[in-house]
Amino acid sequence: MAGIFVGSLGLILVLSVFNGFEGLVISLYNSFNPDFTITIQEGKSFSPDSSVLTKLKSLNGIRAVSEVIEENGLLTYGDRQYIATVKGVDDNYGMITGIDSAMYNGIFMLQRANEEFAVLGAGVEQSLGVNYEDPFGFITVYIPKKGTSTTILNPTDAFNRDLIKPIGSFAIQSEFDIKYMIVPIAFARRITGDTKEVSSLEVALKDGVKSESVQKQIESVVGEKFIVKNRLQQNETLYKIMRTEKWAVYAILTFILIVAAFNIIGSLSMLVIEKKKDISILKTMGAGEQLIRRIFLSEGILLSLIGCICGFAMAVLIIVLQQRFALLKIGGGSFVIDAYPVLMKPGDFILVFLTVMIIGLVAAWFPSSKAARSIIELVKE
């Protein structure tokens, strides 16, 4: 019973921690990634049709549509250089993502009157050594000119160059923090030379709207030349890795639970030996093999059931205490959170319960069958 208790407790706790980290990572990615992205199947950029944009904005459930331009460029600040992705966004971008809630330094503002500002990833900021207090601290952006001949004598003539003032930085996840600099789309158009084309369209849904039905509507509006990806498809590799890790740990702990189930086999086997006389008396009174097998099988299932329920109760108590008081801290101090996140899901409890009961049933079957067969041997003797 103690073995089943520890196994059930461990499974629920570990799965809950994985749920917590999964929810944390997804929330971080969702603060940067939109509900949907629309990109061209062939090529890097496209010119959005105004009629298509109008249809998209009029679809039920869509809150906003934002035009985005992305291009790799060289950033220089003082004597430092860094290669980053310059992401130009329009005024609707604040409605598309929750990046304003992930600000690390400064504020999220891309334009004020005639001034243009850049918001950097925290990694980009640190690599450039940006000082927001410096009134003359501008970032110089270099982006290669499109269609430039390779015979240009002066290398600087092969680049579009412009200055922009940094105003803040965001910290979401290292994948984004070391990659992006967000600028107004007008600045991106000047520096890239794309006056009409965009790299993608980003779409945000209204609260409570099911993404599956809206995705089909978007695909029918934009046509087969475009790829529409939801948040799961945008980070498909990440989701697969998290699921694989979770199921791998579940499999490992299940093997440990199977080892613990050998205690049930040993305990019931010893009980069969101790109760040989009682079994023979029951047989004499008319008990058949099925009754004897059912007695020991029920005891094995009862051991598993009690151990499982006690493990669940203790796991719920520990999880609630962790959620309220953050008892177990994450060392290092460089994480987004300072305590292990935990999240209970009913599906985990059902899965662990079925796992424990199946293992308990199989473990109890062998001693109970031996008990039923031993009766016949006693009668023969």
Secondary structure in CASP SS format (residue, H / E / C, confidence):
PFRMAT SS
TARGET T0000
AUTHOR 0000-0000-0000
METHOD secondary structure of the structure
MODEL  1
M C 1.00
A H 1.00
G H 1.00
I H 1.00
F H 1.00
V H 1.00
G H 1.00
S H 1.00
L H 1.00
G H 1.00
L H 1.00
I H 1.00
L H 1.00
V H 1.00
L H 1.00
S H 1.00
V H 1.00
F H 1.00
N H 1.00
G H 1.00
F H 1.00
E H 1.00
G H 1.00
L H 1.00
V H 1.00
I H 1.00
S H 1.00
L H 1.00
Y H 1.00
N H 1.00
S C 1.00
F C 1.00
N C 1.00
P C 1.00
D C 1.00
F E 1.00
T E 1.00
I E 1.00
T E 1.00
I E 1.00
Q C 1.00
E C 1.00
G C 1.00
K C 1.00
S C 1.00
F E 1.00
S C 1.00
P C 1.00
D C 1.00
S H 1.00
S H 1.00
V H 1.00
L H 1.00
T H 1.00
K H 1.00
L H 1.00
K H 1.00
S H 1.00
L C 1.00
N C 1.00
G C 1.00
I E 1.00
R E 1.00
A E 1.00
V E 1.00
S E 1.00
E E 1.00
V E 1.00
I E 1.00
E E 1.00
E E 1.00
N E 1.00
G E 1.00
L E 1.00
L E 1.00
T E 1.00
Y E 1.00
G C 1.00
D C 1.00
R E 1.00
Q E 1.00
Y E 1.00
I E 1.00
A E 1.00
T E 1.00
V E 1.00
K E 1.00
G E 1.00
V E 1.00
D C 1.00
D C 1.00
N C 1.00
Y H 1.00
G H 1.00
M H 1.00
I H 1.00
T C 1.00
G C 1.00
I H 1.00
D H 1.00
S H 1.00
A H 1.00
M E 1.00
Y E 1.00
N E 1.00
G E 1.00
I C 1.00
F C 1.00
M C 1.00
L C 1.00
Q E 1.00
R E 1.00
A C 1.00
N C 1.00
E E 1.00
E E 1.00
F E 1.00
A E 1.00
V E 1.00
L E 1.00
G E 1.00
A H 1.00
G H 1.00
V H 1.00
E H 1.00
Q H 1.00
S H 1.00
L H 1.00
G C 1.00
V C 1.00
N C 1.00
Y C 1.00
E C 1.00
D C 1.00
P C 1.00
F C 1.00
G C 1.00
F C 1.00
I E 1.00
T E 1.00
V E 1.00
Y E 1.00
I E 1.00
P E 1.00
K C 1.00
K C 1.00
G C 1.00
T C 1.00
S C 1.00
T C 1.00
T C 1.00
I C 1.00
L C 1.00
N C 1.00
P H 1.00
T H 1.00
D H 1.00
A H 1.00
F E 1.00
N E 1.00
R E 1.00
D E 1.00
L E 1.00
I E 1.00
K E 1.00
P E 1.00
I E 1.00
G E 1.00
S E 1.00
F E 1.00
A C 1.00
I C 1.00
Q C 1.00
S H 1.00
E H 1.00
F H 1.00
D H 1.00
I C 1.00
K C 1.00
Y E 1.00
M E 1.00
I E 1.00
V E 1.00
P E 1.00
I H 1.00
A H 1.00
F H 1.00
A H 1.00
R H 1.00
R H 1.00
I H 1.00
T H 1.00
G C 1.00
D C 1.00
T C 1.00
K C 1.00
E C 1.00
V E 1.00
S C 1.00
S E 1.00
L E 1.00
E E 1.00
V E 1.00
A E 1.00
L E 1.00
K C 1.00
D C 1.00
G C 1.00
V C 1.00
K C 1.00
S H 1.00
E H 1.00
S H 1.00
V H 1.00
Q H 1.00
K H 1.00
Q H 1.00
I H 1.00
E H 1.00
S H 1.00
V H 1.00
V H 1.00
G C 1.00
E C 1.00
K C 1.00
F E 1.00
I E 1.00
V E 1.00
K E 1.00
N E 1.00
R H 1.00
L H 1.00
Q H 1.00
Q H 1.00
N C 1.00
E H 1.00
T H 1.00
L H 1.00
Y H 1.00
K H 1.00
I H 1.00
M H 1.00
R H 1.00
T H 1.00
E H 1.00
K H 1.00
W H 1.00
A H 1.00
V H 1.00
Y H 1.00
A H 1.00
I H 1.00
L H 1.00
T H 1.00
F H 1.00
I H 1.00
L H 1.00
I H 1.00
V H 1.00
A H 1.00
A H 1.00
F H 1.00
N H 1.00
I H 1.00
I H 1.00
G H 1.00
S H 1.00
L H 1.00
S H 1.00
M H 1.00
L H 1.00
V H 1.00
I H 1.00
E H 1.00
K C 1.00
K H 1.00
K H 1.00
D H 1.00
I H 1.00
S H 1.00
I H 1.00
L H 1.00
K H 1.00
T H 1.00
M C 1.00
G C 1.00
A C 1.00
G C 1.00
E H 1.00
Q H 1.00
L H 1.00
I H 1.00
R H 1.00
R H 1.00
I H 1.00
F H 1.00
L H 1.00
S H 1.00
E H 1.00
G H 1.00
I H 1.00
L H 1.00
L H 1.00
S H 1.00
L H 1.00
I H 1.00
G H 1.00
C H 1.00
I H 1.00
C H 1.00
G H 1.00
F H 1.00
A H 1.00
M H 1.00
A H 1.00
V H 1.00
L H 1.00
I H 1.00
I H 1.00
V H 1.00
L H 1.00
Q H 1.00
Q H 1.00
R H 1.00
F H 1.00
A C 1.00
L C 1.00
L C 1.00
K E 1.00
I C 1.00
G C 1.00
G C 1.00
G C 1.00
S C 1.00
F C 1.00
V C 1.00
I C 1.00
D C 1.00
A E 1.00
Y C 1.00
P C 1.00
V C 1.00
L C 1.00
M C 1.00
K C 1.00
P H 1.00
G H 1.00
D H 1.00
F H 1.00
I H 1.00
L H 1.00
V H 1.00
F H 1.00
L H 1.00
T H 1.00
V H 1.00
M H 1.00
I H 1.00
I H 1.00
G H 1.00
L H 1.00
V H 1.00
A H 1.00
A H 1.00
W H 1.00
F H 1.00
P H 1.00
S H 1.00
S H 1.00
K H 1.00
A H 1.00
A H 1.00
R H 1.00
S H 1.00
I H 1.00
I H 1.00
E H 1.00
L H 1.00
V H 1.00
K H 1.00
E C 1.00
END
